[in-house]
Amino acid sequence: MNATRTLALLLSALLLAACGKSGDRAGDAGSSAGKTSIVFGEQRNTRPIAEAAGTLEDAPYDFKFATFATPSTEFEAFRSGALDLASSNDITVLNAAQSGLKLKIVAEISGSFLQKSVGVIVQGNSPVKSIGELKGKKIVVSTARGGSGDNLLYGALKEAGLTQGDVSISYAPFNDALTAFRSGDIEILVTNDPYLILAEQASGRVLRNGQGINSGLGLIAASEASLADPAKRAAIQDVLKRLTQAGEWVQQHPDEYAAFLVKDTGIELSLAKLLVARGSATVGPISETTIATEQNVADQLVERSLWSRPTDVRAYFDASVYPAATENASITQSSAEGHSP
């Protein structure tokens, strides 16, 4: 299979798995009579982990994933009341909270992949060898303005003694940016997975990823209305426990998880293993370290004039929903064991 077809297959498979398969689940979100229903919004990262591990299969409530292509559409659904839970990178969730969305951040998602899966990438034949050589260059960012890619670029430029004024920055949708990069129309791109890995497969060269710049945290937010319902609150706590177990299963079974991705998306095993090698996500309780890290992120958003005023982010968090004491509480044996795909 030639490189162009391989890349196209990977992208289309990932997007179909994200937008089609899970989108059908979202449309079937009605609960069984008398059962509590939980709908979890995500962006093609949490669902595969949970389904591969099988930790939500015997949940005593109706549970559905709703997968979205972009953070904006996910949080539009959250605002409409369609979601009980939503996960994304920390900046997206903080922005949602700062905008007045009625939510509480109830868990963190940690993992090295959150830093490795966003990067500044150049064409393989580009003369640019370091971030310091970007002065005067045109850079296309395909993540949302103020999002994880934007944050990486700002931090990388600052690290190299440059400012955003030293470069020309424009924004483009993920698909359009990737297509233009592959055709050679874009020399320097800031994007994240799966688009980053696709750009690398097209002979791109990563100058800098998010390690040491981005926080490496994702966040899970719960609707305040859902938390006010005792049955939903209990179910949300149980969901978080089961997702913790799922992340642990994936860490212990990387080959099985890669095989699951092959079945789930239709991509080749070699590419699935490359994605898995980025690392996996672990859901955990909110800690004082989490809040301190996110306060620093918020302060940087103010520094960059993306937020108009300093904000104490502690009010956005509720660590009581998933306290550390319950992180390893027992769940059903079948869930704890998971299953091989």
Secondary structure, 3 states (H helix, E strand, C coil): CCHHHHHHHHHHHHHHHHHHHHHHHHHCCCCCCCCCEEEEEECCCHHHHHHHHCCCCCCCCEEEEEECCCHHHHHHHHHHCCCCEEEEEHHHHHHHHHCCCCEEEEEEEECCHHHHCEEEEECCCCCCCCHHHHCCCEEEECCCCCCHHHHHHHHHHHHCCCCHHHCEEEECCHHHHHHHHHHCCCCEEEEECCHHHHHHHCCCEEEEECCCCCCCEEEEEEEHHHHCCHHHHHHHHHHHHHHHHHHHHHHHCHHHHHHHHHHHHCCCHHHHHHHHHCCCCEEECCCHHHHHHHHHHHHHHHHCCCCCCCCCHHHHECCCCCCHHHCCCCCCHHHHHCCCC
